[in-house]
C-alpha cells in the first residue's frame, strides 16, 4: 500500500516525509513457492523510497488520514477475501485503510466505483448510453439494484440534474473520481524516459510481426504462427506478452478478440495477428494482416488497401490540437469515399456495415487510462487501428466472405506531426508481399 501526501508530513521520530510504502514482509518459505520479495531494505535502495515498512505495521502506524480534507484513491477491489494465515494481506490493509480514512460503514467498492465512473464521464448528451450501461450492470449486480444508482443519477429533483450529481460525487472527501482524473492526466502524456520504453516495446512487437511474415507458409497452423511470434518476443530482451496472442486465419480473422488460435491449417487465407509486447511494464499494441501464400488475391488486396488508405489519412491528423472525435470522423469519410469509388466491385455495403475503429492509449496498460473527450496533446501515444471484417453470411457478394483485415499501429503525437512507433512492421500491401519472398 502506497500513500502519497500533497504536503510534507512530520515523522514520529523527527524529519518529514511525503510518501509511505507498506510492503509484503520477507518470508523465505512463501518466496520458495511464489518468488522473491524485495523486503524493506531493497525497496529503499533499489526503488528509492525513504519511508518503507512491512505491511503489518500499517494498522498501528501513527497517521490520521481522517484529518485530511480529501483522500483520493482508486476505489477498492470488491472481491478480496481474508487470508487467515496472513495478518497483513491485502484484505487486512484495506480494512485498516477504511478505518484510518473514516470511510462510511456502508461503503461498497463496487457501487462507489460505478458512481465515480459515471460522475466523471456523464454528460446530458450521453445520458441514454449511460442508462443502457447502468441497466446492464443492474441485471448482474444485486448491490447496484439495491443502491438504486440509476435513481441517484436521474432524479433531478433530488440532485438538480447530472450537474448536481457530479458536484456531490466529485466533491466528496473520498475522491475516487478525482483520483481517476488526476492519474489519467498524468498517464496520457509520456515523459522522455517513458517514450524510450515505448519505442523499445513497440519495436520488439514490430520485429516479431516482420519475422512471422517472412516465415509463414500455407501449411502452417495458427498455433505455429503464434509460436514464431512469441519466440521472437521472448528472444528479444526475454520479453513478455501484454495480452493473449490473436492469430486468426480466414473467418477467424473476422472475430476481433479471437484467442483460440486452434486452426490447424491456414491454407490460402489471410492471417490477422494482433500481438503486443510488454517491456519494463510498458505495452505495445500492433496488428498486421498478411497472406499465407506471400501474395494477396485481388479481392483480399482491395479490402486491405481500403484499410491501409484510411489509416494513412488518419495519420495526417495525429498531431497536437486534433480532437479525438475528428479521427473517427475521418475514418468514416474515408470509408464512404473509397467504397463509393470501388462500388463496381461490390464492397460498398461491406465497408459501411462491417468496419470498426478503436483509438486507445497504450502505455502502462494496453488500453491505458486516458480521457478521450479532448484534443490530442504532444507526447500522447495512441493506437490507430481501422479494420474491415466480413464474416460468412454478410450482405454482400460471397467472394468477400471470410476476409478480415486490421492494421494497427502505435503513434506518438507531435506538435505538428506524428511518429510511427511500429514502422519496423511492413504495412503497405506491396511491402507485406515483399517481406514474404
C-alpha positions as CSV (number, residue, x, y, z in Angstrom):
1,X,0.0,0.0,0.0
2,X,1.5,3.3,-1.1
3,X,0.3,6.6,0.4
4,X,1.4,9.9,-1.2
5,X,0.9,13.2,0.6
6,X,0.4,16.5,-1.1
7,X,2.4,18.3,1.7
8,X,5.3,17.1,3.9
9,X,4.2,15.2,7.0
10,X,6.1,15.1,10.3
11,X,7.6,11.7,11.1
12,X,7.2,10.4,14.7
13,X,11.0,10.1,15.1
14,X,11.7,13.5,13.6
15,X,12.1,14.6,10.0
16,X,9.4,14.6,7.3
17,X,8.1,12.5,4.5
18,X,5.7,12.8,1.6
19,X,5.2,9.0,1.0
20,X,4.7,5.9,3.0
21,X,5.1,2.4,1.5
22,X,3.8,-0.7,3.2
23,X,5.0,-3.9,1.6
24,X,4.9,-7.7,1.9
25,X,7.2,-9.0,4.6
26,X,10.1,-11.3,3.6
27,X,9.1,-14.9,4.0
28,X,11.6,-17.5,2.7
29,X,9.1,-20.3,2.8
30,X,6.5,-18.4,0.8
31,X,9.1,-17.0,-1.6
32,X,10.1,-20.5,-2.5
33,X,6.6,-21.0,-3.8
34,X,5.7,-17.7,-5.3
35,X,9.0,-15.8,-6.0
36,X,11.4,-13.4,-4.3
37,X,10.2,-10.3,-2.4
38,X,12.5,-7.3,-2.2
39,X,11.9,-6.6,1.5
40,X,12.2,-3.2,3.2
41,X,15.9,-2.5,2.7
42,X,16.0,-3.4,-1.0
43,X,12.8,-1.3,-1.7
44,X,14.7,1.6,-0.1
45,X,17.9,1.0,-2.0
46,X,16.6,-0.2,-5.4
47,X,13.3,1.7,-5.7
48,X,14.3,4.9,-3.9
49,X,11.6,5.1,-1.3
50,X,12.5,6.6,2.0
51,X,9.7,5.5,4.4
52,X,9.2,1.8,3.9
53,X,7.6,-0.6,6.3
54,X,6.3,-4.2,6.4
55,X,2.5,-4.3,5.8
56,X,1.7,-5.4,9.4
57,X,2.9,-2.1,10.7
58,X,0.2,-0.1,8.8
59,X,-2.6,-0.9,11.3
60,X,-0.8,0.9,14.2
61,X,1.2,3.4,12.2
62,X,0.5,6.9,13.7
63,X,-1.1,8.7,10.8
64,X,-4.6,10.1,11.0
65,X,-6.0,10.0,7.4
66,X,-9.4,11.2,8.6
67,X,-8.0,14.6,9.3
68,X,-7.3,15.4,5.6
69,X,-9.9,17.4,3.6
70,X,-9.6,15.0,0.7
71,X,-8.5,11.4,0.4
72,X,-8.0,10.3,-3.2
73,X,-7.8,6.6,-4.1
74,X,-8.6,4.3,-7.0
75,X,-11.5,2.6,-5.3
76,X,-11.1,-0.7,-3.6
77,X,-11.4,-4.2,-5.0
78,X,-14.7,-5.7,-4.1
79,X,-13.8,-9.4,-4.2
80,X,-10.8,-9.7,-1.9
81,X,-11.0,-12.4,0.7
82,X,-9.2,-12.6,4.0
83,X,-6.2,-15.0,4.3
84,X,-6.3,-16.1,7.9
85,X,-2.7,-17.1,7.8
86,X,-1.5,-13.6,6.9
87,X,-2.4,-10.7,9.2
88,X,-1.1,-8.1,6.7
89,X,-2.6,-9.3,3.4
90,X,-4.4,-7.0,1.0
91,X,-7.7,-7.6,2.9
92,X,-6.2,-6.5,6.2
93,X,-4.5,-3.5,4.6
94,X,-7.9,-2.4,3.1
95,X,-9.7,-2.8,6.4
96,X,-7.0,-0.7,8.2
97,X,-7.2,1.9,5.4
98,X,-11.0,2.2,5.7
99,X,-10.7,2.7,9.5
100,X,-7.9,5.3,9.2
101,X,-9.8,7.2,6.4
102,X,-13.0,7.0,8.4
103,X,-14.9,5.6,5.4
104,X,-18.6,5.2,5.9
105,X,-19.5,1.7,7.3
106,X,-21.8,1.1,4.3
107,X,-19.1,2.0,1.8
108,X,-19.2,-0.6,-1.0
109,X,-16.3,-0.7,-3.5
110,X,-18.4,-1.9,-6.5
111,X,-21.1,0.8,-6.1
112,X,-18.6,3.6,-5.3
113,X,-16.5,2.7,-8.3
114,X,-19.6,2.8,-10.6
115,X,-20.9,6.1,-9.2
116,X,-17.4,7.7,-9.6
117,X,-17.1,6.4,-13.1
118,X,-20.5,7.9,-14.1
119,X,-19.8,11.2,-12.4
120,X,-16.5,11.6,-14.3
121,X,-17.9,10.7,-17.7
122,X,-21.6,11.5,-17.8
123,X,-23.0,14.4,-19.9
124,X,-26.5,15.3,-21.0
125,X,-25.6,14.1,-24.5
126,X,-24.5,10.6,-23.4
127,X,-27.2,10.0,-20.8
128,X,-29.0,7.4,-22.9
129,X,-25.8,5.4,-23.3
130,X,-25.1,5.7,-19.6
131,X,-28.6,4.5,-18.8
132,X,-28.2,1.4,-21.0
133,X,-24.9,0.7,-19.3
134,X,-26.5,1.0,-15.9
135,X,-29.3,-1.3,-16.8
136,X,-26.8,-4.0,-17.8
137,X,-24.9,-3.6,-14.6
138,X,-28.1,-3.8,-12.6
139,X,-29.0,-7.1,-14.2
140,X,-25.8,-8.6,-12.9
141,X,-25.4,-7.0,-9.5
142,X,-27.8,-7.1,-6.6
143,X,-25.8,-4.4,-4.9
144,X,-26.3,-1.9,-7.7
145,X,-30.0,-2.7,-7.8
146,X,-30.3,-2.3,-4.1
147,X,-28.4,1.0,-4.0
148,X,-30.6,2.4,-6.9
149,X,-27.6,4.0,-8.6
150,X,-29.8,4.9,-11.6
151,X,-32.1,6.9,-9.4
152,X,-29.2,8.9,-8.0
153,X,-28.2,9.8,-11.5
154,X,-31.6,10.6,-12.9
155,X,-33.8,12.1,-10.2
156,X,-33.4,15.8,-11.0
157,X,-35.5,17.0,-8.0
158,X,-33.0,15.3,-5.6
159,X,-29.7,16.0,-7.3
160,X,-30.5,19.0,-9.6
161,X,-29.8,17.0,-12.7
162,X,-26.5,15.5,-13.8
163,X,-24.5,18.6,-12.7
164,X,-25.8,18.3,-9.1
165,X,-25.0,14.6,-9.1
166,X,-21.4,15.3,-10.3
167,X,-20.9,18.1,-7.8
168,X,-21.9,15.9,-4.9
169,X,-19.9,12.9,-6.1
170,X,-16.7,14.6,-7.3
171,X,-16.6,16.9,-4.3
172,X,-16.7,14.0,-1.9
173,X,-14.0,13.7,0.7
174,X,-13.3,10.2,-0.6
175,X,-12.5,11.1,-4.2
176,X,-12.2,8.1,-6.5
177,X,-13.4,10.3,-9.4
178,X,-10.8,13.0,-8.6
179,X,-8.1,10.3,-8.3
180,X,-9.0,8.9,-11.7
181,X,-9.0,12.3,-13.3
182,X,-5.5,13.1,-11.9
183,X,-4.0,9.8,-12.8
184,X,-5.5,9.9,-16.3
185,X,-3.9,13.3,-17.0
186,X,-0.5,12.0,-15.8
187,X,-0.6,8.8,-17.8
188,X,-1.8,10.4,-21.0
189,X,1.5,12.3,-21.5
190,X,4.6,10.2,-21.8
191,X,7.9,11.5,-20.4
192,X,11.2,11.1,-22.4
193,X,12.1,8.1,-20.3
194,X,8.7,6.6,-20.9
195,X,9.0,7.2,-24.6
196,X,12.3,5.3,-24.6
197,X,10.5,2.3,-23.1
198,X,7.5,2.7,-25.5
199,X,9.8,2.7,-28.6
200,X,11.6,-0.4,-27.3
201,X,8.4,-2.4,-26.6
202,X,6.8,-1.4,-29.9
203,X,9.9,-2.2,-31.9
204,X,10.0,-5.7,-30.3
205,X,6.4,-6.4,-31.5
206,X,7.1,-4.9,-34.9
207,X,10.1,-7.1,-35.5
208,X,8.1,-10.2,-34.4
209,X,5.4,-9.3,-36.9
210,X,8.0,-8.9,-39.7
211,X,9.7,-12.2,-38.9
212,X,6.3,-14.0,-38.9
213,X,5.5,-12.5,-42.4
214,X,8.9,-13.9,-43.5
215,X,8.3,-17.4,-42.1
216,X,4.6,-18.0,-43.0
217,X,3.7,-20.9,-45.2
218,X,0.2,-22.1,-46.3
219,X,0.6,-25.4,-44.5
220,X,1.2,-23.9,-41.1
221,X,-1.3,-23.8,-38.2
222,X,-2.4,-20.7,-36.3
223,X,-0.6,-22.2,-33.3
224,X,2.7,-22.4,-35.2
225,X,2.4,-18.8,-36.2
226,X,1.7,-17.9,-32.6
227,X,4.8,-19.8,-31.6
228,X,7.0,-17.9,-34.1
229,X,5.7,-14.5,-32.8
230,X,6.1,-15.4,-29.2
231,X,9.6,-16.9,-29.7
232,X,10.8,-13.6,-31.2
233,X,9.2,-11.7,-28.3
234,X,10.9,-13.9,-25.7
235,X,14.2,-13.9,-27.6
236,X,14.4,-10.1,-27.7
237,X,15.2,-9.0,-24.1
238,X,13.3,-12.1,-22.7
239,X,10.2,-10.1,-23.4
240,X,6.7,-10.9,-22.1
241,X,3.3,-10.5,-23.9
242,X,0.9,-8.0,-22.6
243,X,-2.3,-9.8,-23.7
244,X,-3.1,-13.3,-25.2
245,X,-2.0,-13.5,-28.8
246,X,-4.6,-13.2,-31.5
247,X,-3.9,-15.3,-34.6
248,X,-6.9,-15.6,-36.9
249,X,-6.9,-17.1,-40.3
250,X,-9.8,-16.6,-42.7
251,X,-13.1,-16.5,-40.9
252,X,-11.3,-16.4,-37.5
253,X,-9.8,-13.0,-38.5
254,X,-13.3,-11.6,-38.5
255,X,-13.5,-12.2,-34.7
256,X,-12.0,-9.1,-33.1
257,X,-10.7,-10.9,-30.0
258,X,-10.2,-14.4,-31.3
259,X,-7.8,-16.2,-28.9
260,X,-8.2,-19.9,-29.5
261,X,-5.6,-20.0,-32.3
262,X,-6.8,-23.5,-33.0
263,X,-7.0,-23.8,-36.8
264,X,-4.5,-26.5,-37.9
265,X,-4.1,-25.4,-41.5
266,X,-4.3,-21.8,-42.6
267,X,-4.4,-22.8,-46.3
268,X,-4.5,-19.7,-48.6
269,X,-6.3,-17.5,-46.1
270,X,-5.3,-14.1,-44.9
271,X,-3.9,-14.3,-41.4
272,X,-4.7,-11.5,-38.9
273,X,-2.2,-11.3,-36.0
274,X,-2.6,-9.0,-33.0
275,X,0.3,-9.4,-30.7
276,X,1.8,-6.9,-28.3
277,X,5.0,-6.9,-26.1
278,X,5.4,-5.8,-22.6
279,X,8.8,-4.3,-21.8
280,X,9.6,-3.0,-18.3
281,X,5.9,-2.5,-17.7
282,X,5.1,-0.7,-20.9
283,X,2.8,-2.2,-23.5
284,X,2.7,-2.4,-27.3
285,X,-0.4,-3.0,-29.4
286,X,0.4,-3.9,-33.0
287,X,-1.7,-5.8,-35.6
288,X,-0.8,-6.9,-39.1
289,X,-2.8,-8.9,-41.7
290,X,-0.9,-10.8,-44.4
291,X,-1.4,-13.6,-46.9
292,X,-0.2,-17.1,-46.1
293,X,0.9,-17.6,-49.7
294,X,3.0,-14.4,-49.8
295,X,0.7,-12.6,-52.2
296,X,-2.7,-11.1,-51.8
297,X,-5.5,-12.3,-54.0
298,X,-7.2,-9.4,-56.0
299,X,-10.2,-9.5,-53.6
300,X,-8.0,-9.6,-50.5
301,X,-6.0,-6.7,-51.8
302,X,-9.0,-4.5,-52.4
303,X,-10.1,-4.8,-48.8
304,X,-6.5,-4.5,-47.4
305,X,-5.8,-1.3,-49.4
306,X,-9.0,0.3,-48.3
307,X,-8.0,-0.2,-44.6
308,X,-4.4,1.0,-45.4
309,X,-5.6,4.1,-47.1
310,X,-8.0,5.0,-44.3
311,X,-5.2,4.6,-41.8
312,X,-2.8,6.8,-43.8
313,X,-5.4,9.6,-43.9
314,X,-5.9,9.4,-40.2
315,X,-2.2,9.6,-39.5
316,X,-2.2,13.1,-41.0
317,X,-4.4,14.2,-38.2
318,X,-2.2,12.8,-35.5
319,X,-0.8,16.0,-34.1
320,X,-1.4,18.3,-31.2
321,X,-4.7,20.1,-31.3
322,X,-6.8,17.5,-33.2
323,X,-9.9,16.4,-31.3
324,X,-10.2,12.7,-30.8
325,X,-13.6,12.7,-32.4
326,X,-12.1,14.1,-35.7
327,X,-10.1,10.9,-36.1
328,X,-13.1,8.7,-36.2
329,X,-15.0,11.2,-38.5
330,X,-12.0,11.0,-40.9
331,X,-12.2,7.2,-40.9
332,X,-16.0,7.3,-41.8
333,X,-15.3,9.8,-44.6
334,X,-12.6,7.5,-46.0
335,X,-14.9,4.5,-46.0
336,X,-17.7,6.5,-47.7
337,X,-15.3,8.0,-50.3
338,X,-13.3,4.9,-51.1
339,X,-16.1,2.4,-51.0
340,X,-18.2,4.6,-53.4
341,X,-15.2,4.8,-55.7
342,X,-15.0,1.0,-55.8
343,X,-18.7,0.4,-55.9
344,X,-18.5,-1.7,-59.0
345,X,-16.5,-4.3,-57.0
346,X,-19.4,-4.7,-54.6
347,X,-17.5,-3.6,-51.4
348,X,-19.5,-0.5,-50.6
349,X,-22.1,-2.4,-48.5
350,X,-19.4,-4.4,-46.7
351,X,-17.5,-1.2,-45.7
352,X,-20.5,0.7,-44.4
353,X,-21.8,-2.2,-42.2
354,X,-18.8,-4.2,-41.2
355,X,-16.0,-1.8,-40.4
356,X,-14.7,-0.9,-37.0
357,X,-12.5,1.6,-35.3
358,X,-10.8,1.9,-31.9
359,X,-8.5,4.5,-30.5
360,X,-6.6,3.7,-27.3
361,X,-3.7,4.9,-25.2
362,X,-1.1,2.2,-24.9
363,X,1.3,2.6,-22.0
364,X,1.3,1.0,-18.6
365,X,-1.7,-1.0,-19.8
366,X,-2.5,-2.0,-23.4
367,X,-5.6,0.3,-23.2
368,X,-4.2,2.7,-20.7
369,X,-6.0,5.3,-18.6
370,X,-7.0,8.4,-20.5
371,X,-9.7,10.9,-21.4
372,X,-11.0,10.6,-25.0
373,X,-13.2,13.7,-24.8
374,X,-10.4,16.1,-25.6
375,X,-7.8,17.2,-28.2
376,X,-4.6,15.3,-28.8
377,X,-1.5,16.6,-27.0
378,X,2.2,16.3,-27.7
379,X,3.7,13.1,-26.4
380,X,0.5,11.2,-26.1
381,X,0.7,7.7,-27.6
382,X,-2.4,6.3,-29.3
383,X,-3.3,3.3,-31.5
384,X,-4.7,3.8,-34.9
385,X,-6.5,0.6,-35.9
386,X,-9.0,0.6,-38.7
387,X,-10.5,-2.7,-39.7
388,X,-13.0,-4.3,-42.1
389,X,-14.4,-7.7,-41.1
390,X,-16.7,-9.7,-43.5
391,X,-17.9,-13.0,-42.0
392,X,-19.9,-15.5,-43.9
393,X,-23.5,-14.5,-44.4
394,X,-22.7,-10.8,-44.7
395,X,-25.0,-8.8,-47.0
396,X,-22.5,-8.7,-50.0
397,X,-21.1,-10.8,-52.7
398,X,-19.8,-14.2,-51.3
399,X,-16.4,-13.5,-52.8
400,X,-15.8,-11.1,-49.9
401,X,-16.9,-13.5,-47.2
402,X,-14.3,-14.5,-44.5
403,X,-12.0,-11.6,-45.3
404,X,-10.9,-9.8,-42.2
405,X,-8.3,-7.0,-42.2
406,X,-7.0,-4.9,-39.4
407,X,-3.9,-2.7,-39.4
408,X,-3.0,-1.4,-36.0
409,X,-0.1,0.9,-35.2
410,X,1.2,2.8,-32.2
411,X,1.7,6.5,-32.9
412,X,3.3,9.3,-30.8
413,X,1.6,12.6,-31.1
414,X,3.9,15.6,-32.0
415,X,3.4,19.3,-32.2
416,X,2.7,19.4,-35.9
417,X,3.4,15.8,-37.0
418,X,3.5,12.2,-35.7
419,X,6.0,9.5,-35.0
420,X,5.1,6.0,-36.2
421,X,6.5,3.8,-33.5
422,X,5.7,0.5,-35.2
423,X,7.4,1.3,-38.5
424,X,9.5,-1.9,-38.4
425,X,6.5,-4.0,-39.3
426,X,5.6,-3.6,-43.0
427,X,2.2,-2.1,-43.7
428,X,1.8,-1.3,-47.4
429,X,0.5,-4.3,-49.3
430,X,3.5,-4.4,-51.7
431,X,5.9,-4.3,-48.7
432,X,4.0,-7.1,-47.0
433,X,4.3,-9.3,-50.1
434,X,7.9,-8.4,-50.5
435,X,8.7,-9.4,-46.9
436,X,7.4,-12.9,-47.6
437,X,9.6,-13.6,-50.6
